[in-house]
Amino acid sequence: MSFLTHLECALCGDRLDADRLWNLCPACSKPLLARYDLEQASRAVTREQIAGRPANLWRYQELLPVRDPRFVLCLGEGMTPLVHATRLGQAVGFDRLFIKDEGLNPTASFKARGLGVAISRAYELGVKAVSIPSAGNAAGAMSAYAALAGMEAHVFMPQDVPPLFVAECRALGAEVTLVDGLITDCGRVAAEGVRQFGRFDVSTLKEPYRIEGKKTMGYELAEQMSWTLPDVVIYPTGGGTGLIGMWKAFDEMEQLGWIGPKRPRMVTVQSEGCAPMVRAFHEGTEFAEPWQGASTIADGLRVPAAVGDFLILRALRESNGTAVAVPDDEMIPAANLIGRTQGIFVCPEGAATLAAFQHLRDQGWIADDETVILFNTGSGLKYAHLWA
Ligand SMILES: *Cc1c(COP(=O)(O)O)cnc(C)c1O
């Protein structure tokens, strides 16, 4: 079912055997990307065949890394609605505004895409225990798929993480360790367990397959828009897997002959309290300096240093996109505006995309007749404390 051929380092280009377990590139410690035989895949499957398959991300199985369907762990992730937000559009005076609502995924965020695929592939490659440092949605998603595989799940969270995130992991059978410190401290404690017990680390971009799950957002966008792409995609960026993944998906689809050369302008949104990618983009650097004293209510955006920084910056620049930081205090009002016009309770990260949209329109960066996609990356339900 899969046309996976090998892994390739995103920086040094080294090729590696895809049927062995890898974390970062052994030569340069940068992320590895999965490569496929796209010519064979284009002969094996058509867009029409895909249209007839079940409404989850495994409809793109030829372009995903799991070789044997017995290892596919599916909770119904993907194929989320692409909503034409006409009432929100009226409220802000814009016609072609769409929301890709990722809050409807299993475990209520798009992290289910990345971890669904990564845990399935780890399961296929014989992994028995997985580990993640996380301040939010990634931990819940990992716990869910590990449960389905019968794997041990080890989660390391900062002590002050909202209680619902902890409850979810525990209910899904994970062992949760609360660490007195920041997410970087959680990373250190998790790494000890990885070394000592041989657990597999599924941190953002530290293994090659979470990005494969996230890239399906790009495939879906094209499929849901009748195999065209929008003018602008606005994406709340932490580690950047979704943005990097969609950018990769667009290239794959063009090679498959499914779309033409047109690309959306990609926009990264971060919080003013943690905006390393925005700073690096505007300074014109290839990599991003770590952000000191990161602080934001949008847990998914509190990523002071991204392993895939250069890939995010490349995608923004190649697409003629941009990067915008919005203040935290614009997020809840933006969420409420989406809520009362469209009936979607969005997370603060998703709300940040509307705030960024409004800044970009004010600056004339978005024209009135363009088609714009806002990514609501998760449900507001796990963040209800922000409305208390
Ligand atoms: C993790 C997360 C993000 C950031 O996603 P990346 O792909 O790592 O940039 C955004 N929103 C939510 C709700 C998240 O959980």
The ligand as an SDF file (V2000), in Angstrom:
LIG
                    3D

 15 15  0  0  0  0  0  0  0  0999 V2000
    0.9580   21.7880   18.5850 C   0  0  0  0  0  0  0  0  0  0  0  0
   -0.0570   22.8040   18.2820 C   0  0  0  0  0  0  0  0  0  0  0  0
    0.1990   23.8510   17.3910 C   0  0  0  0  0  0  0  0  0  0  0  0
    1.5220   24.0290   16.6870 C   0  0  0  0  0  0  0  0  0  0  0  0
    1.6980   23.0410   15.7370 O   0  0  0  0  0  0  0  0  0  0  0  0
    3.0600   22.7690   14.9600 P   0  0  0  0  0  0  0  0  0  0  0  0
    2.7000   21.9590   13.7990 O   0  0  0  0  0  0  0  0  0  0  0  0
    3.9690   22.0890   15.9220 O   0  0  0  0  0  0  0  0  0  0  0  0
    3.6150   24.1030   14.5750 O   0  0  0  0  0  0  0  0  0  0  0  0
   -0.8520   24.7190   17.0950 C   0  0  0  0  0  0  0  0  0  0  0  0
   -2.0640   24.5870   17.6810 N   0  0  0  0  0  0  0  0  0  0  0  0
   -2.3430   23.6040   18.5510 C   0  0  0  0  0  0  0  0  0  0  0  0
   -3.6950   23.5270   19.1480 C   0  0  0  0  0  0  0  0  0  0  0  0
   -1.3470   22.6710   18.8850 C   0  0  0  0  0  0  0  0  0  0  0  0
   -1.6480   21.6790   19.7500 O   0  0  0  0  0  0  0  0  0  0  0  0
  1  2  1  0
  2  3  1  0
  2 14  2  0
  3  4  1  0
  3 10  2  0
  4  5  1  0
  5  6  1  0
  6  7  2  0
  6  8  1  0
  6  9  1  0
 10 11  1  0
 11 12  2  0
 12 13  1  0
 12 14  1  0
 14 15  1  0
M  END
$$$$
